[in-house]
Amino acid sequence: MSEAVVHESAYVDEGAQIGAGTRVWHFCHILGGAVIGEGCSLGQNVVVMNGVRIGNNVKIQNNVSVYEGVELEDDVFCGPSMVFTNVVNPRSHVSRKSEYRRTLVKRGATIGANATIVCGATLGEYSFIGAGSVVTKDVPAYALVVGVPGEQTGWMCQCGVKLELDPNEPNIASEVTCKACGSSYVERGAAIERVSAG
């Protein structure tokens, strides 16, 4: 894999680590303690703060700030102008740097454009946050969350297509196959498990 490519208008502070094949576009700022994996793409005007950990093949679209306390695992997608926070009760005149709350975005999760992720939440593997949603609590793996505040409205396949479960069987284990890729899942109550790839 080729070396990282950093646009001449971007600032990368001493001590930042950027993996091979990662592309950092116009007007970005990567602070010194940030660690970014391989094959990532950081769009225009992205800020990555000190202490942030970003996995491999992460796509961060334009105008996103990844604040201290946020960790993005492999294959995460952050849509344009989505927002992370790291303090729940900010005040300009009160320092809260010792109160940062961790936000973990697990492998393969998608966060839609203009969504807000309130700090302290964990987004499960391959979860899908709809555009403009506000997440205030943990999100299960494969869950589809939309609205303000965000509520789960269904399940998403690993490939990014909504799974169509039988609404007449809400409280028993039910199996569903993704119509797009053929992967199979079993829903058990408040969780779903991928049982075979398509």
C-alpha positions in Angstrom: 0.0 0.0 0.0 1.3 3.5 -0.8 2.2 6.1 1.8 -0.4 8.5 3.2 -1.3 11.5 1.0 -1.8 14.8 2.8 -3.0 17.9 0.9 -0.7 20.9 1.2 -3.4 23.0 2.9 -3.8 20.4 5.8 -1.9 20.6 9.1 -0.5 17.4 10.6 1.1 18.1 14.0 4.3 16.4 15.1 3.5 13.1 16.8 0.4 12.3 14.8 0.3 8.8 13.2 -1.3 8.3 9.8 -1.4 4.8 8.2 -0.4 3.9 4.7 -2.9 4.7 1.9 -4.8 7.2 4.0 -5.8 10.4 2.2 -6.1 13.7 4.1 -7.9 16.4 2.1 -8.0 20.2 2.1 -7.9 22.3 5.3 -7.8 19.3 7.7 -6.0 19.5 11.1 -4.6 16.3 12.7 -3.4 16.9 16.2 -0.2 15.4 17.6 -1.6 12.5 19.6 -4.1 11.2 17.0 -3.6 7.8 15.5 -5.3 7.1 12.1 -5.2 3.7 10.4 -4.6 2.5 6.9 -6.7 3.3 3.8 -8.8 6.0 5.4 -10.2 9.1 3.8 -10.6 12.4 5.6 -12.6 14.9 3.6 -12.3 18.7 3.5 -12.2 20.5 6.9 -11.9 17.5 9.1 -10.4 17.9 12.6 -9.0 14.9 14.5 -8.1 15.8 18.1 -5.4 14.6 20.4 -5.9 11.1 21.7 -8.4 10.0 19.0 -8.0 6.5 17.6 -9.3 5.8 14.1 -9.1 2.3 12.6 -8.5 1.1 9.0 -10.7 2.0 6.0 -12.6 4.7 7.8 -14.4 7.3 5.7 -14.9 10.8 7.3 -16.7 13.2 5.1 -16.4 17.0 5.0 -16.8 19.2 8.1 -16.5 16.6 10.8 -14.6 17.1 14.1 -13.5 14.0 15.9 -13.0 15.1 19.5 -10.9 13.6 22.3 -12.7 10.6 23.8 -14.0 9.3 20.4 -12.8 6.0 19.0 -13.7 4.8 15.5 -13.1 1.1 14.7 -12.4 -0.3 11.2 -14.8 0.5 8.3 -16.8 3.2 10.0 -18.5 5.9 7.8 -19.1 9.4 9.1 -21.4 11.4 6.9 -20.9 15.1 6.0 -21.2 17.6 8.9 -22.2 14.9 11.5 -21.3 15.9 15.1 -19.5 14.2 18.0 -19.5 15.7 21.5 -17.4 14.8 24.5 -19.0 16.7 27.4 -22.7 16.5 28.3 -23.0 19.8 30.1 -20.6 22.3 28.5 -20.2 25.9 29.8 -17.7 28.4 28.4 -16.6 29.5 31.9 -16.3 26.0 33.4 -13.4 23.7 32.4 -14.7 20.1 31.9 -11.6 18.5 30.4 -11.5 16.0 33.2 -15.1 15.0 32.4 -14.8 13.9 28.8 -17.0 10.9 28.1 -15.9 8.1 25.8 -17.8 7.5 22.5 -17.1 4.2 20.8 -18.2 3.6 17.2 -17.8 -0.1 16.4 -16.7 -1.8 13.2 -18.7 -1.0 10.1 -21.1 1.5 11.6 -22.6 4.3 9.5 -23.5 7.7 10.8 -25.6 9.8 8.4 -25.1 13.4 7.4 -25.9 16.0 10.1 -26.5 13.4 12.8 -25.4 14.2 16.3 -23.8 11.5 18.6 -24.0 12.7 22.3 -20.9 11.5 24.2 -21.0 8.4 26.3 -22.8 6.2 23.7 -21.5 3.1 22.0 -22.7 2.4 18.4 -22.8 -1.3 17.8 -21.2 -3.1 14.8 -22.8 -2.2 11.5 -25.4 0.0 13.1 -26.9 2.7 10.9 -27.7 6.2 12.1 -30.1 8.0 9.8 -29.3 11.5 8.6 -30.2 14.3 11.1 -30.7 11.9 14.0 -29.7 12.6 17.5 -28.2 9.6 19.4 -28.4 9.8 23.2 -27.9 6.2 24.2 -26.2 3.0 23.2 -27.2 1.5 19.8 -27.3 -2.3 19.3 -25.3 -4.0 16.5 -27.1 -3.8 13.1 -29.8 -1.4 14.5 -31.3 1.3 12.3 -31.8 4.5 14.4 -33.6 7.6 13.1 -35.2 10.7 14.6 -34.8 13.2 17.4 -34.2 11.7 19.8 -33.0 8.7 17.9 -35.1 5.5 18.2 -34.6 2.1 16.7 -36.9 1.5 13.8 -35.5 -1.7 12.4 -32.3 -3.7 11.5 -29.8 -3.2 8.7 -27.7 -5.8 6.9 -24.0 -5.6 7.0 -24.2 -4.5 3.3 -26.3 -1.5 4.2 -29.8 -2.6 3.2 -32.7 -2.6 5.6 -33.8 -6.1 6.6 -37.5 -6.9 6.2 -38.6 -8.9 9.2 -42.1 -10.4 9.7 -44.0 -7.9 11.9 -46.4 -10.7 12.9 -43.6 -12.4 14.8 -42.2 -9.8 17.2 -41.3 -11.8 20.2 -39.9 -15.1 18.8 -36.7 -15.9 17.1 -37.2 -15.2 13.4 -34.8 -15.5 10.5 -34.5 -13.1 7.6 -32.3 -13.1 4.5 -31.1 -9.9 3.0 -32.6 -9.4 -0.4 -29.5 -7.5 -1.7 -26.6 -9.8 -0.7 -28.2 -13.0 0.6 -26.8 -12.8 4.2 -28.9 -14.5 6.8 -29.8 -13.1 10.3 -31.7 -14.4 13.3 -33.6 -11.9 15.5 -33.9 -12.8 19.1 -35.8 -10.1 21.1 -33.7 -6.9 21.2 -30.8 -8.3 19.3 -30.0 -9.7 15.9 -27.2 -12.0 14.8 -25.6 -12.6 11.4 -25.6 -16.4 10.9 -24.3 -16.7 7.3 -22.8 -14.5 4.6 -24.5 -14.1 1.3 
